[in-house]
Amino acid sequence: MFVDAYGAVPHESVERMLALHRAGRLSLIALGDDYRIDTRCPEGGARLVRAGRSRHFPVFIEATGQRPLSALQFPFLSLIEQGIVRDETAGDPGGAGRGIVVDDLFRPIAAALPADRLFCLSLPFILGRHPFAQGVTSSRDMGEIVGRHLGCVLAAQGGAVDTWPAVA
């Protein structure tokens, strides 16, 4: 059984699922809004209840990923105390727990913070702003954004910048 928002699934995974479906090894069921999944079955797995009918699946893998972490869970308390790291509330003052506030370059947004001194690429802390970030692929893309920015900063300061491309 697989339940997810298709917009958050990496394209490679979708292609693999479609190939399994074409090979007859994966069946797809459109659930809609009126269903319930019970993962506390005595026989293990999960039970799908929909339209008054029940179907048991012997295997259930919950792979929704880590939930966003709030500023209170940030490991550097002094950054919280200084107001440099704070919760992303997305316009909802009571909406803590969506991650921390960062700009497009993954810098915490704070007036007291010198530019280009602190970046946060930890996915659980930036999920409020980047809810569909996906593991290694997103981490690579985010690292490239920060790396290019730091390269520009170093070049503007007259420092030597290594321009060799990364080897995967």
FENKA-V327871 format. One record per pair of residues at least 24 apart in sequence whose ideal C-beta (glycine too) atoms are under 6 Angstrom apart, sorted by the first residue. I is the first residue (numbers start at 1). J is the second residue. Records with the same first field share a line. If there is no record, write none. Layout:
# FENKA-V327871
I=J  J
This chain:
# FENKA-V327871
1=46  57  60
8=132
10=134
66=124
68=98  99  127  128
69=124  125
70=96  97
71=100
84=108  110  113
88=128
98=128
99=125  126  127  128
100=125
102=126  129
105=149
106=146
116=153
119=146
